[in-house]
């Protein structure tokens, strides 16, 4: 396997470049090659037990995006006088997570996933199932539908972060979006996007494109000494 050759300086430059873009340049479009690279960053992302409990729904047409506008205040430009990310982003996505029906330790979905995707032999499959049950029921006590959904969401955010970092390395802007009514988002996913909300739930939205203007404020963060403690 080839060792990645990106420099430390290039990585920090990309992370400094990245900011939560509120308005994109609608005239600039992400190439299919670049967007597929961003999606590949999600596909290759790590997850607990390697179960990849996410799905990505790319919303490209203006008509389909408009169905999100009324209740997605974080993406519709109410606070910046524009049409926001929904109207200006080159690519817009809704990230779904698997529900309890898929992610319980005894679900048919996980058995199929481990056989077909992980290609585990039966003895390894049985071991992994037992280990996951112990983790879910005893170690982390993730047993209710809400707890399982929250756990799946944490995994999905890893994929989201990797997509945003990949985009920044390509000189592409992004914005994670939580400013929306979750119940309404799931209703639209079910009624308009054909999502089986017994199996999948909306987790977060994200927009990708090219900034319309430079950020008006400099990026600020806590100093490293306030973040890291070595024991």
C-alpha positions as CSV (number, residue, x, y, z in Angstrom):
1,X,0.0,0.0,0.0
2,X,1.3,3.4,-0.9
3,X,2.0,5.7,2.0
4,X,0.2,9.1,1.6
5,X,2.5,11.9,0.7
6,X,0.6,15.0,1.8
7,X,2.7,17.4,3.8
8,X,1.9,18.6,7.3
9,X,1.8,22.2,5.9
10,X,-0.7,21.2,3.2
11,X,-3.0,19.5,5.7
12,X,-3.0,22.5,8.1
13,X,-3.5,24.9,5.2
14,X,-6.6,22.9,4.1
15,X,-8.0,22.9,7.7
16,X,-7.4,26.6,8.0
17,X,-9.0,27.2,4.6
18,X,-12.2,25.3,5.5
19,X,-15.0,27.3,7.0
20,X,-18.8,26.8,7.3
21,X,-19.8,28.5,4.1
22,X,-23.2,30.1,4.2
23,X,-23.4,31.3,0.6
24,X,-21.8,29.6,-2.3
25,X,-21.1,30.9,-5.8
26,X,-24.0,29.4,-7.8
27,X,-22.1,29.7,-11.1
28,X,-19.3,27.4,-10.0
29,X,-19.9,23.6,-10.0
30,X,-17.9,20.8,-8.5
31,X,-16.7,18.3,-11.1
32,X,-18.0,14.8,-11.0
33,X,-14.5,13.5,-10.3
34,X,-14.0,15.8,-7.3
35,X,-17.4,15.1,-5.9
36,X,-16.9,11.3,-6.3
37,X,-13.6,11.8,-4.4
38,X,-15.5,13.5,-1.5
39,X,-18.1,10.7,-1.5
40,X,-15.2,8.1,-1.5
41,X,-13.9,9.8,1.6
42,X,-17.2,8.9,3.3
43,X,-17.2,5.4,1.9
44,X,-13.7,4.7,3.3
45,X,-14.5,6.3,6.7
46,X,-14.1,4.2,9.9
47,X,-17.1,3.3,12.0
48,X,-17.7,1.4,15.2
49,X,-17.4,-2.4,14.4
50,X,-17.1,-1.3,10.8
51,X,-20.9,-1.3,10.4
52,X,-21.1,1.9,8.4
53,X,-24.5,2.9,9.7
54,X,-25.1,5.7,7.3
55,X,-26.6,6.5,3.9
56,X,-26.1,9.6,1.8
57,X,-28.9,11.2,-0.1
58,X,-27.7,13.7,-2.7
59,X,-30.3,16.3,-3.4
60,X,-29.4,17.9,-6.7
61,X,-32.5,19.4,-8.3
62,X,-33.8,22.8,-7.2
63,X,-37.4,21.3,-6.9
64,X,-36.3,18.6,-4.5
65,X,-34.2,21.0,-2.4
66,X,-37.1,23.4,-2.1
67,X,-39.0,20.7,-0.2
68,X,-36.5,21.2,2.6
69,X,-36.6,25.0,2.7
70,X,-39.6,25.8,4.9
71,X,-38.2,24.0,8.0
72,X,-34.4,24.2,7.3
73,X,-33.6,27.6,8.7
74,X,-29.9,26.8,8.9
75,X,-29.7,26.3,5.1
76,X,-32.2,28.8,3.6
77,X,-30.5,32.1,4.0
78,X,-33.0,33.7,6.4
79,X,-30.2,35.2,8.3
80,X,-27.9,36.4,5.5
81,X,-30.3,37.8,2.9
82,X,-29.5,35.2,0.2
83,X,-31.0,31.9,-0.8
84,X,-28.5,30.2,1.5
85,X,-26.9,26.8,1.0
86,X,-30.0,25.3,-0.5
87,X,-30.1,27.7,-3.3
88,X,-26.4,28.3,-4.0
89,X,-24.5,25.1,-3.2
90,X,-23.2,23.0,-6.1
91,X,-24.1,19.8,-4.2
92,X,-26.4,19.3,-1.3
93,X,-26.9,16.1,0.8
94,X,-29.0,14.7,3.5
95,X,-27.1,12.1,5.6
96,X,-29.3,9.3,7.0
97,X,-28.5,6.9,9.7
98,X,-29.7,3.4,10.3
99,X,-32.3,2.9,12.9
100,X,-32.7,0.3,15.7
101,X,-34.3,-2.1,13.1
102,X,-31.0,-2.3,11.3
103,X,-28.5,-1.7,14.1
104,X,-29.7,-4.0,16.9
105,X,-27.2,-6.8,17.6
106,X,-29.7,-9.4,16.5
107,X,-30.9,-7.7,13.3
108,X,-31.1,-9.6,10.0
109,X,-29.5,-6.6,8.3
110,X,-26.3,-6.9,10.4
111,X,-26.1,-10.6,9.8
112,X,-26.4,-10.1,6.0
113,X,-23.9,-7.2,6.2
114,X,-21.3,-9.2,8.0
115,X,-21.7,-12.1,5.5
116,X,-21.9,-10.1,2.3
117,X,-19.9,-7.0,2.9
118,X,-17.4,-8.1,5.6
119,X,-17.3,-11.6,4.1
120,X,-16.9,-13.2,7.5
121,X,-16.9,-16.9,7.9
122,X,-19.6,-18.3,10.2
123,X,-17.4,-18.7,13.2
124,X,-16.0,-15.1,12.9
125,X,-19.6,-13.9,12.3
126,X,-20.8,-15.5,15.5
127,X,-17.9,-14.0,17.5
128,X,-18.5,-10.6,16.1
129,X,-22.2,-10.8,16.8
130,X,-21.5,-11.8,20.4
131,X,-18.9,-9.0,20.9
132,X,-21.3,-6.4,19.5
133,X,-24.1,-7.6,21.7
134,X,-21.8,-7.2,24.7
135,X,-20.8,-3.8,23.6
136,X,-24.4,-2.6,22.9
137,X,-26.2,-4.1,25.9
138,X,-23.6,-4.3,28.6
139,X,-20.6,-2.0,27.9
140,X,-22.3,1.2,26.4
141,X,-25.9,0.3,27.3
142,X,-27.1,1.4,23.9
143,X,-30.5,-0.4,23.9
144,X,-33.4,2.0,23.2
145,X,-34.3,3.2,19.7
146,X,-33.1,6.7,20.6
147,X,-29.8,5.5,22.0
148,X,-29.1,3.4,19.0
149,X,-30.0,6.3,16.7
150,X,-27.7,8.6,18.6
151,X,-24.8,6.0,18.4
152,X,-25.3,5.7,14.6
153,X,-25.3,9.4,14.3
154,X,-21.9,9.6,15.9
155,X,-20.6,7.3,13.3
156,X,-22.2,9.3,10.5
157,X,-20.4,12.4,11.7
158,X,-17.1,10.7,11.2
159,X,-18.0,10.3,7.5
160,X,-19.2,13.9,7.3
161,X,-16.0,15.2,8.9
162,X,-13.9,13.2,6.4
163,X,-15.9,14.5,3.5
164,X,-15.4,18.1,4.6
165,X,-11.6,17.6,5.1
166,X,-11.4,15.9,1.7
167,X,-13.3,18.8,0.1
168,X,-10.9,21.3,1.8
169,X,-7.9,19.5,0.4
170,X,-9.4,19.9,-3.0
171,X,-10.1,23.6,-2.5
172,X,-13.8,23.0,-2.2
173,X,-16.0,24.6,0.5
174,X,-18.6,22.9,2.7
175,X,-21.0,23.5,5.5
176,X,-22.5,21.0,7.9
177,X,-26.1,21.9,8.7
178,X,-28.2,21.0,11.8
179,X,-30.5,24.0,11.6
180,X,-33.8,22.1,10.7
181,X,-36.9,20.5,12.1
182,X,-36.0,16.8,12.5
183,X,-39.6,15.6,12.3
184,X,-40.3,17.6,9.2
185,X,-37.1,16.4,7.6
186,X,-38.0,12.8,8.2
187,X,-41.5,13.4,6.8
188,X,-40.0,14.8,3.6
189,X,-37.5,12.0,3.4
190,X,-40.4,9.5,3.7
191,X,-43.1,11.2,1.6
192,X,-41.0,12.9,-1.1
193,X,-37.6,11.1,-1.3
194,X,-38.9,7.5,-0.9
195,X,-36.9,6.8,2.3
196,X,-38.0,3.9,4.5
197,X,-38.0,5.8,7.8
198,X,-38.4,2.5,9.7
199,X,-34.9,1.7,8.6
200,X,-33.3,5.1,8.1
201,X,-33.6,8.5,9.9
202,X,-32.3,11.9,8.9
203,X,-29.1,12.8,10.9
204,X,-27.6,15.9,9.4
205,X,-27.4,17.9,6.1
206,X,-24.3,19.2,4.3
207,X,-23.6,21.5,1.4
208,X,-20.6,21.6,-0.9
209,X,-19.4,24.2,-3.5
210,X,-17.3,27.3,-3.8
211,X,-17.6,30.3,-1.5
212,X,-19.2,33.4,-2.9
213,X,-16.9,35.6,-0.8
214,X,-14.1,35.3,1.7
215,X,-15.1,34.9,5.4
216,X,-15.7,38.2,7.1
217,X,-14.0,37.1,10.3
218,X,-10.7,35.3,11.0
219,X,-11.0,31.7,12.3
220,X,-10.7,31.5,16.0
221,X,-10.0,28.5,18.2
222,X,-9.0,27.7,21.7
223,X,-5.2,27.4,22.2
224,X,-3.8,23.8,22.2
225,X,-3.1,24.0,26.0
226,X,-6.8,24.3,26.7
227,X,-7.7,21.4,24.5
228,X,-5.0,18.7,25.2
229,X,-3.9,17.4,28.5
230,X,-1.1,14.8,28.6
231,X,-0.9,12.5,31.6
